Amino acid sequence: MQSQAQSPLVAIVGPTAVGKSELALRLAQRFDGEIVNADSRHVYRGLDLGTAKPTPAERAEVSHHLVDVVNVDETYSLALYLEEANRAIQDVHSRGRLPLLVGGTGQYVWALLEGFRAPHVPPNAALRERLEAQARDEGHDALWNRLHEVDPASAERIDARNVRRVVRALEVTLESGVPFSQARRRESPPYRSLVIGLTLERAELYRRIDERVDAMIVAGWPGEVARLMAAGHSPELPAMAAIGYRDMVEYVTGKLSLQWAGDAIKVATHRFARRQFSWFRPGDPRILWLDAASPDAFEAAAALVSGHLAAAGDGP
């Protein structure tokens, strides 16, 4: 078995609905691979249709890791993700197979590829509630200013509108006494990584997003949300902040029509796709970009993987 530092890893990144999962499945079949999830919503059991989670058939076809690992009402952190993802990748390597890291959660992807280690500070529900109440009562800028006072380095990296991340940075800083920016440490990149990015013209990407939202609704997304609510899961749970779920709650409870909910979800997903490009920038030299609309995209990706593996004698 190779040492971890020599072990190959292929990451497939890009915006939502661009075709990452489909490409990863085909590459896994060709290169004897297994998929390691890098989507922060796929870890939750019960969030299936609305997150475009791999289907049971796809998971039977190719082994997937870090899918359905926690309940909707449980907390899942970056620190836990890194611990479990590294363990999964090492497990895949131990069996002589190729791990493919697949997903659009940029924080997960880059923290793993660049060797970050996140602080293990357990959630403090009471503190979080106080911080979230401050954001509600005084505005998100007030909460961000508080973070800037105690940890300016973290504040500069976190958008004030991302209250969840601001709260977590404050929580770690206040609970540990160490600024969040210092508690996160970086080690040598643990793997020999190839990062393949998929991209599309914006109009085509939006068309695919809209078609997928429509297909999710037809497949039974409203029923999925109704079942979650019937099981007692509050729409205010962090997991339910996944795009579209709270809009679908509004439909299920009769506050929005299905048309309005669907349109709102499409707009929010377009916005999310644009934000993803702040994590996966077209000019980033770490990423080898492919046009997802090209009929040669798969063969181009396969050639990149073959070359990556052959460079260290791992290839077929």
N, C-alpha and C positions, 0 to 999 in steps of 0.2 A: 504494500500500500504506500502511496505517496505521502509525504509530509503535507500538512495542511497548507503551508506556504507555497508549495509547488502544485497544489491541486487546481485543476481548471474549473472555472465557473462561467457560465454564459448567462447574461442578463438580457431580458427583452423588455424595453421600456417604451414609453410614449403615452399620448393622451388616451382617455377613455374611448372605447368603441373603434379604435384604429385597427384592431385585429391581432393584438398581442397573444391572446390565448390560442387562437387558431394556429398562428405561426409556431408557438411553443409546442403544441401537440404534435405537429408534423415533424419538428426538429427532434422531439423526444423519441418519436418512432424511428427516425432514421439513425439517431446516434445513441440509442440505448439509454435514454435519459429519463429523469424524473423531475417533476415540477415542484418548486418551492414557492409558495405564494408570497407576493409582496404587495397585497392589497389590504389595507387596514380594515375593510369591512367584511372580507371573506372569512375572517377568523371567527365571526359570530354565527352560532347556530340559529337558524330560523330566518336570517336575512339572506334569502336565496334569489328569488326572481328579481327583486329591485336592485341587487348588486351585481347582476350578471355572473353569479357564481358558477364555476364549472358544474356541469350536469352530472348526475350519477353515472351516466353512460361514459362521459369523458373521463371521469375519475376511475372507472373500471378499466378503461382502455390504457391510461397512463397513470402511474402513481402520483398523487398530489400530497404535498405536506403543508401543514399550517392552514388547513381549511377546516372550519367547524371545530375549533379548539376551546372556545369559551361560550357560555350562555349569554343571551342578550343583556341580562342585568348584571353581568360581571365587568370588571375593569380590565382593560388590556393596555399595556404600556409599551413604549419603545424599548425599554430595558428588557422586558419579557420577550418581546419579538426577537431582539438580537440574540438573546440566549437560546431561544427555541430554534431560530433559523440556522444559527451556526451548528447546533446539534443535528438538525435535519440534514444539512449539507455534508457534514462529516459522516453521517450514516449512509448517505447516497454514495459518497466516495468509498466508504469501507466495502461496499459491494461491487466496486469497479464500474459504477455507472456515472453518467454525466448529470450534474444538477443544473437545472435551468431556473433562474430567479425571474419570476414573471409578475408584473403588476405596475400600477401607476402611482403608488404612494411614494413620492420622491424621498421623503424623510427616511422611510424604511430602506429603500434601495441604496441611497448614498451612505447612510450610516453603516450598513453592512459592508458595502464594497470598500469603504475607506477605513474600516477598522475602528469605528467609534465604539465606545463602551458607555452606556448610559447609566446614570445613578439609580441604585435600587432603593428608592424611597417610597414606601407604601402609601397609597392614597389616604388622605385625611378628609373624610366626608364633611366634617364640621367646618374645617378651614376652607374647603372648596366652596361650600355654601355661602360662607361670609364673603369670599372673594367674588363669587358670581353675583351676590346681592349688591356688592359695590358697583360692579359693572352695570347692573340693571338700574340702580338708583342714580349713579353719577355719570354713567356713560363709559364706553370701553376705553376712551382716552385717559380717564382718571386712573383706571386699573393699570394701563400701560405705563403711565407716569410713575406709578408706585414701583413697578418693575424696574424702570429706568433709574430710580433712586438707589436700588439695592444691587442691581446687576445691569449696568448700561450695555455691556457687550451682548447679553441675551436680548435686551430690548431692541437693539439695532437690527437683530436678525429676525425678529418676530413682528408680524403685522399686528397693529393694535386691534384690528377688527377680528383677529383670530383669538377670541376670548379663551377658548379651551387651552390653547398653547400658552397664553399669558398666565392663566391660572396655574398650569402645571409648572411653569418656570418659577413662579412665586412660591408655590407649594414646596418644591425641592429646596429652594433657597431658604425659606423660613423654617422648614423642618430640620434641615441638615446644618444650617449655619454656614453653608458653603454656596457661593453663587452658582446658579445653574450652569453658567458658561464654563466654570472651572470644574464642576462635578462631572461634566462630560469630558472624557479623555479620549485621545486618539492613539491607536497603536499602528504598527506597520500593517498595510493592507494584507488581509489574511489569505487571499486567493489570487491566482493568476486569472484575471477576469477579462472577458470580452463583453462589451456592452453594445448591443444592437438596438437602434432606435427606429421605430416606425412612425412615419408621418404621412399626412394627406393635405391636399388643398383644403382650406377652411370650409368652403361651401360643401365639399364632399364629406368632410368629417361631420358637419352639422346634419347633413342628410342622413348619414348612418346613425348618428345619435337619435334623431327623431324617429327613424324606423325602429330602432331598438326599444325606445320607450313605448311606442305603440305595441310592439310585440310582447313586451313585459306585461302590459295591461291586459292584452288578450289572453296571455298565458295564465293569468290569475293573480296578479300583484295585489289588487284590492282584497282578495280573499286571504292572502298571506298576512296583510296588515290587520285584517279583522281578527284572524286567529291569534296574532301577537297581543292584540288588545284584550281579547277574551281570556287570554292566559294571565292577564294582570300586568302586562308590561307597559309602563308609562311612556307616552310619546316624548317625555323629557329625558329619558335615558340617553347617555352619550352615544350609544350604538344607534339609536333611532335618529341621530343627526345625519345619518347617511342620506345622500341626496335623494329627495323624492318621498321619503317615508313620512315625514310630517305633512307634506301636501296630500299624500294618500290618506292619512288619518283624517284630514279635513274633509275629504270626499266620503270616507266611510261613515263619518259622524254627521253627514248631511250639510256641512258648511260650504262645500264647493261642489260644483258639478264635475263629472269625470272629465269633461272637455277642458275646464279651467285648470283642474289639477294636472292633467297631462301637459298642457301648454306651459304651466309654471315649472314643471319638472324639466321639460326640454330647455327652457331658458336657463335654468340653474345649471344644467349639465353642460350647456355651451360655455357658461361662465367658468365652470370647474375645469373644462378642457383647456381654456386659455390660461388658467392659473397653473396647470400642470407644466406648461412650457417654461415657467419660471424655474422649475426643477430640472427639466430636460430641455436645455436650450439648443436650438439648431446649430449654433456655433461652438458648442462644447466639444473640445478635441477628444474627450474620453468616449464619446458616442459615435458609432458608425451608423449613419442614417440611411434608411432605405425607404423608397416610395411604396407605401402599402398598396397603392392602386396598380402598380406594375405587375404584369403577368409573370415577370421573372423574379419577383421579390423573394419567393421561397428558395429558389435555386441560388440566388445571390446570398441569402442568409446562410444556406447550407455550405456554400463555399467559404464564407467567413469562419464558420465553426470548424470546418475541416482544416483550414489553415491554422487556426488557433490551436487545435489539438496536435496537429503535425509538428508545430514549432517546438514542442517539448516531447515529441515521441508518443503522444497519447492517442493520435488519430487512428482511424480505421485503415 
